[in-house]
């Protein structure tokens, strides 16, 4: 079945990156829309002057991200192994990896649910929930946690599908989920008068529909990787490889949640419930810039993984350069648009004068580093696709853990609420510098391997260490 993926080493890089990225970007924008839709309908249900329900969704979001992080570790780790295995014509290894990803999705989602439900109140308080927003955050998350299986398996399968170059299917699944969420939100919130609980039910059902679409693809035998029930049996070697490669992405996703502990607690001190609501809205607006950048990186991943397995180093270099140029341009466009229409974007969710005044100032400051983010995302994805776990991990956590948290701790002491907002562009700049240095290092390594490959091409057998490397 690996012949289906041979286009990854034959088509022109520009056409290939466009073909793989555009469906991902569309799918991720739909994902962003249905996060925004929840917030929009919650604001509509409770009234534009009441910011506490929106604050509740803001506080709930990092916990939801931690649940999804388990799907991301399975998806990024599994997709890296599968794409390289397909490039090296190791179909059995790809099949075993798929089976282990599916079985781990079930076991991990059950593992997450129990402690989250038992200790939900203290967890939310750690994230900075005030007495005003706590009830709304709790109502929303109880439903999300119960439906955790669909978030874990859905995110994992999206990554696996993209690894074999079928980004269109991943997009279609997200379109199904997003469209259904748009339909179900008003039904459960207004029709059944369930408020934030209705928004959560709509989100879980929508995610379940998207996950089923992806699962059917494998059960019907249409994929490049065959699904066989015997591959569900845990393989410790594959599980270790998935965990090693995907750990960086897991920590990156969790680092967002850990970062939010510090951000939300700082906001509680310096801005209160309105600042909490403002930050939640800004994260949703910012997702329309960040997620397409991430989508380009996801389009890059199968190109790098497959061509690394096939030892086509020149194609990897071209793909990385094009990805960097595209993400940087997209970041600049996003920065300009948000700067010009900040107040209009914020007023979609709430029209309180205090909220708008705080929000406009915060939004303009936070997005200043947006054009720099692409380098960090692309470089991190490059190392993940190569199976280089340690540098991928460092790049995944540097922006939010190594740089943002210290900035959030110290800058508000000097500039109060503005210091919280300023921490974001500062961390973006520092991550940009580190990513650039690491990219230069791997570029030198590729040049050496490309020269060595040309010299030894006729005499040396294919070196399997290119495929199995995980460090």
C-alpha positions in Angstrom: 0.0 0.0 0.0 3.0 2.3 0.4 2.9 3.0 -3.4 0.0 5.4 -2.6 2.5 7.7 -0.8 5.2 7.8 -3.5 4.0 11.2 -4.7 5.7 12.5 -1.5 9.1 12.0 -3.2 8.1 12.8 -6.8 5.8 15.9 -7.0 7.3 19.4 -7.0 7.8 20.7 -3.4 5.7 23.8 -4.0 2.7 21.9 -5.4 3.1 19.2 -2.7 3.3 21.6 0.2 0.3 23.5 -1.1 -1.7 20.2 -1.6 -0.9 18.9 1.9 -1.2 22.2 3.8 -4.4 23.8 2.4 -6.7 21.1 3.6 -5.1 21.1 7.0 -5.4 24.9 7.2 -9.0 24.8 6.2 -9.7 22.0 8.8 -7.9 23.9 11.5 -9.7 27.1 10.7 -12.9 25.2 11.1 -11.6 23.9 14.4 -10.9 27.5 15.5 -14.4 28.6 14.3 -16.2 26.0 16.5 -14.1 27.1 19.5 -15.2 30.6 18.7 -18.8 29.5 18.1 -19.0 28.1 21.7 -17.8 31.4 23.1 -20.1 33.5 20.8 -23.2 31.5 21.8 -22.3 31.6 25.5 -21.9 35.4 25.3 -25.3 35.6 23.6 -27.0 33.2 26.0 -25.8 35.0 29.2 -25.9 38.6 27.9 -23.1 40.8 26.6 -22.6 42.5 30.0 -21.9 39.3 31.9 -18.3 38.2 31.2 -18.1 35.4 33.9 -19.4 32.6 31.6 -16.8 33.6 29.0 -14.2 33.6 31.7 -15.4 30.1 32.7 -14.7 28.8 29.2 -11.3 30.6 29.2 -10.4 28.7 32.4 -11.7 25.4 31.1 -9.7 25.7 27.9 -6.3 24.7 29.2 -7.7 21.6 30.9 -9.3 20.6 27.6 -5.9 21.2 25.9 -4.3 18.7 28.4 -6.8 16.0 27.4 -6.1 16.7 23.7 -2.4 16.6 24.4 -2.6 12.8 24.9 -4.0 12.5 21.4 -1.2 14.8 20.1 1.5 12.6 21.7 0.0 9.6 20.0 -0.5 11.4 16.7 2.8 13.1 16.3 4.8 10.1 17.6 2.8 7.7 15.5 2.8 9.8 12.3 6.6 10.3 12.4 7.2 6.6 12.6 4.5 5.8 10.0 5.7 8.4 7.4 9.4 7.2 7.7 8.3 3.6 7.6 6.3 4.2 4.4 9.3 6.0 2.9 11.5 3.0 3.7 8.9 0.5 2.5 8.3 -1.0 6.0 4.6 -1.5 5.8 4.4 -4.0 8.8 6.0 -1.4 11.1 3.5 1.2 9.9 0.5 -1.1 10.6 1.7 -2.0 14.1 2.1 1.6 14.9 -1.4 2.4 13.7 -2.8 -0.4 15.9 -0.9 0.7 18.9 -2.1 4.3 18.5 -5.7 3.1 18.5 -5.4 0.9 21.5 -3.5 3.6 23.5 -6.2 6.1 22.6 -8.8 4.0 24.5 -6.7 3.3 27.5 -5.3 6.8 28.0 -8.7 8.5 27.7 -10.0 6.3 30.6 -6.8 7.0 32.5 -7.4 10.8 32.2 -11.1 10.9 33.1 -11.2 9.6 36.7 -8.7 11.9 38.4 -10.0 14.9 36.4 -13.6 14.3 37.5 -12.6 13.6 41.1 -10.4 16.7 41.5 -12.0 19.1 39.1 -12.6 22.0 41.6 -9.0 22.1 42.9 -7.7 21.7 39.3 -9.7 24.8 38.2 -8.6 26.8 41.2 -4.9 26.0 40.3 -5.6 27.5 36.9 -6.8 30.8 38.6 -10.6 30.3 38.6 -12.3 32.9 40.7 -15.5 32.2 42.5 -17.4 34.0 39.7 -16.1 31.8 36.8 -15.7 28.5 38.6 -19.3 27.2 38.3 -19.3 27.8 34.5 -15.9 26.2 34.0 -16.9 23.1 36.0 -20.2 22.6 34.1 -18.5 22.8 30.8 -15.6 20.5 31.6 -17.5 17.7 33.2 -19.1 17.0 29.8 -15.8 17.4 27.9 -13.9 15.0 30.3 -16.6 12.3 29.9 -16.2 12.6 26.1 -12.4 12.6 26.3 -12.1 9.4 24.1 -13.3 11.3 21.1 -10.8 14.1 21.6 -7.8 11.7 22.1 -8.6 9.4 19.3 -9.7 12.2 16.9 -6.6 14.2 17.3 -4.4 11.1 17.0 -6.1 9.9 13.8 -5.9 13.3 12.2 -2.1 13.2 12.6 -1.9 9.7 11.3 -4.0 10.4 8.2 -1.8 13.4 7.4 1.3 11.3 7.8 0.3 9.3 4.7 -0.4 12.5 2.8 -4.2 12.4 3.0 -4.8 15.8 4.4 -8.1 16.2 2.5 -9.7 13.5 4.6 -8.5 15.2 7.8 -10.0 18.4 6.6 -13.3 16.8 5.7 -13.5 15.2 9.2 -12.9 18.6 10.8 -15.5 20.2 8.5 -18.0 17.6 9.6 -17.2 18.3 13.3 -17.3 22.1 12.8 -20.5 22.1 10.9 -22.2 19.9 13.3 -21.1 22.0 16.3 -22.4 25.1 14.6 -25.8 23.4 14.3 -25.9 21.8 17.7 -24.8 24.7 19.9 -28.0 26.8 19.6 -30.1 23.6 19.9 -28.6 22.5 23.2 -28.0 25.9 24.6 -31.2 27.7 23.7 -33.6 24.8 22.7 -32.9 22.8 25.8 -31.9 25.8 27.9 -28.6 24.1 29.0 -26.2 27.1 28.7 -22.5 26.2 28.9 -23.4 22.5 29.5 -25.2 22.5 26.2 -22.1 24.0 24.5 -20.0 21.2 25.9 -22.5 18.5 24.7 -22.5 20.0 21.2 -18.7 20.0 21.2 -18.4 16.3 22.3 -20.9 15.1 19.8 -19.2 17.1 17.0 -15.8 15.6 17.9 -17.3 12.1 18.0 -18.6 12.5 14.5 -15.2 13.7 13.2 -13.5 10.8 15.0 -15.8 8.2 13.5 -15.2 9.6 10.0 -11.5 9.1 10.4 -11.8 5.6 12.0 -14.0 4.4 9.1 -11.2 5.3 6.7 -9.0 2.6 8.3 -11.8 0.1 8.9 -12.8 0.2 5.2 -9.3 -0.5 4.1 -8.9 2.7 2.0 -5.7 3.9 3.7 -2.0 3.4 2.8 -1.7 1.6 6.1 -3.8 -1.5 6.6 -5.7 -1.9 9.8 -5.5 -5.4 11.3 -7.0 -6.3 14.7 -3.9 -8.2 15.8 -1.9 -4.9 15.6 -4.0 -3.6 18.6 -1.8 -5.7 20.8 0.6 -3.4 22.7 4.2 -3.5 21.3 6.5 -2.0 23.9 9.2 -1.0 21.4 6.7 0.9 19.3 5.0 2.4 22.4 8.4 3.6 23.5 9.2 5.1 20.1 5.8 6.9 20.0 6.3 8.3 23.4 9.9 9.4 22.8 9.0 11.2 19.6 5.7 12.6 20.6 6.8 13.6 24.1 7.9 17.0 22.8 4.5 17.7 21.3 2.8 16.5 24.5 4.9 18.8 26.6 4.4 21.7 24.1 0.6 21.3 24.5 0.8 20.8 28.2 3.2 23.8 28.5 0.4 25.9 27.1 -1.8 24.8 30.0 1.0 25.2 32.5 1.7 28.6 31.1 -1.9 29.5 31.5 -1.7 28.7 35.2 0.8 31.6 35.6 -1.0 33.8 33.1 -4.5 33.4 34.7 -3.2 33.8 38.2 -1.4 37.0 37.2 -4.6 38.2 35.4 -6.6 37.4 38.5 -4.3 39.7 40.6 -3.9 42.5 38.1 -7.2 42.5 36.1 -9.9 40.3 37.6 -12.7 38.5 35.8 -12.7 40.9 32.9 -9.0 40.3 32.2 -9.6 36.5 32.3 -12.4 36.8 29.8 -10.3 39.1 27.6 -7.4 36.7 27.5 -9.7 33.8 26.6 -11.1 35.8 23.7 -7.7 36.8 22.5 -6.5 33.2 22.4 -9.4 32.4 20.2 -8.8 35.3 17.8 -5.0 34.5 17.8 -5.9 30.9 16.8 -6.9 32.1 13.4 -3.3 33.1 12.8 -1.5 30.4 14.7 -3.5 27.4 13.5 -2.8 28.1 9.8 0.9 28.4 10.6 0.6 25.1 12.4 -1.3 23.7 9.4 1.6 24.5 7.1 3.9 22.7 9.5 1.6 19.7 9.4 1.7 19.7 5.7 5.5 19.8 5.9 5.7 16.8 8.2 4.9 13.9 5.8 7.2 15.5 3.2 10.1 15.5 5.6 9.4 12.1 7.1 8.9 10.3 3.8 11.9 11.9 2.1 14.1 11.3 5.1 13.2 7.6 4.9 13.9 7.7 1.2 17.1 9.8 1.7 16.0 12.7 -0.4 17.7 15.4 1.6 17.6 18.1 -1.1 13.7 17.9 -1.1 13.6 18.3 2.6 15.7 21.5 2.4 13.4 23.0 -0.3 10.3 22.1 1.7 11.6 23.7 4.9 12.6 27.0 3.1 9.2 27.3 1.5 7.4 26.6 4.8 9.4 29.2 6.6 8.7 31.8 4.0 5.0 31.0 3.9 4.5 31.0 7.7 6.4 34.3 8.1 4.3 36.1 5.5 1.1 34.7 7.0 2.2 35.9 10.4 2.8 39.5 9.1 -0.7 39.5 7.4 -2.3 38.3 10.6 -0.5 41.0 12.6 -1.7 43.8 10.2 -5.3 42.6 10.1 -5.7 42.2 13.8 -4.0 45.6 14.4 -6.5 47.3 12.0 -9.6 45.6 13.3 -8.9 44.8 17.0 -12.0 46.5 18.4 -14.3 45.0 15.8 -13.0 41.5 16.5 -13.4 41.9 20.3 -16.9 43.3 20.0 -18.2 40.1 18.4 -18.1 38.5 21.9 -18.9 41.3 24.3 -19.6 45.1 24.1 -18.7 46.2 27.7 -16.7 49.4 27.5 -14.2 48.2 30.1 -13.8 44.9 28.3 -13.2 46.6 25.0 -10.7 49.0 26.5 -8.6 46.3 28.2 -9.0 43.9 25.3 -7.9 46.3 22.5 -4.7 47.1 24.4 -4.0 43.5 25.2 -4.6 42.2 21.7 -2.3 44.7 20.0 0.5 43.9 22.4 0.2 40.1 22.4 0.2 39.7 18.6 3.4 41.7 18.0 5.6 38.6 17.9 3.3 36.7 15.5 5.6 36.9 12.4 8.3 35.2 14.4 6.3 32.2 15.5 6.6 30.3 12.1 10.3 29.7 12.5 9.8 28.0 15.9 6.8 25.9 14.7 8.5 24.8 11.4 11.8 23.9 13.1 10.1 21.9 15.8 8.0 20.0 13.3 11.2 19.3 11.2 12.9 17.6 14.2 9.7 15.7 15.0 9.4 14.4 11.5 13.1 13.3 11.5 12.6 11.4 14.8 14.9 13.7 16.6 13.2 13.7 20.0 15.5 15.8 22.2 15.8 18.9 19.9 12.1 18.6 19.1 11.3 18.6 22.8 13.4 21.7 23.5 11.9 23.7 20.7 8.4 22.6 21.7 8.7 23.9 25.2 11.0 26.8 24.9 8.5 29.4 23.8 5.9 28.8 26.6 7.9 27.2 29.4 11.4 28.4 29.2 10.7 32.0 28.1 7.0 32.9 28.6 6.6 31.8 32.3 9.6 33.7 33.6 8.4 36.8 31.6 4.9 36.5 33.1 6.3 36.2 36.6 8.7 39.2 36.4 7.2 41.8 33.9 3.9 42.3 35.7 5.9 43.4 38.8 7.2 46.3 36.7 4.3 47.1 34.4 1.3 45.3 36.1 -1.4 44.2 33.6 0.6 45.5 30.6 3.5 43.3 31.8 1.3 40.2 31.4 0.5 41.1 27.8 4.2 42.1 27.0 5.4 38.7 28.1 4.1 37.1 24.9 6.1 39.0 22.2 9.2 38.8 24.4 8.9 35.0 24.5 8.2 34.8 20.8 11.4 36.7 20.1 13.6 34.5 22.3 12.1 31.3 20.8 12.8 32.8 17.3 16.5 33.2 18.1 16.9 29.7 19.6 15.0 28.0 16.7 17.2 29.9 14.1 20.4 28.6 15.7 19.1 25.0 15.8 17.9 25.2 12.2 21.3 26.4 11.0 22.9 23.4 12.8 20.6 20.8 11.2 21.1 22.5 7.8 24.8 21.9 8.0 24.2 18.2 8.9 21.9 17.8 5.8 24.6 19.3 3.5 27.1 16.8 4.8 24.8 13.8 4.4 23.7 15.0 0.9 27.4 15.2 -0.2 28.1 11.8 1.4 25.1 10.3 -0.3 26.1 11.5 -3.8 29.6 10.1 -3.2 28.5 6.7 -1.9 25.2 6.3 -3.8 26.4 3.6 -6.2 28.4 1.5 -3.7 26.5 1.6 -0.3 23.3 -0.3 0.6 20.5 1.8 2.1 21.2 2.6 5.7 18.2 1.7 7.9 19.4 4.0 10.7 17.9 6.9 8.8 14.5 5.4 9.4 14.9 4.1 13.0 16.6 7.1 14.6 14.7 8.6 17.5 17.3 10.7 19.2 
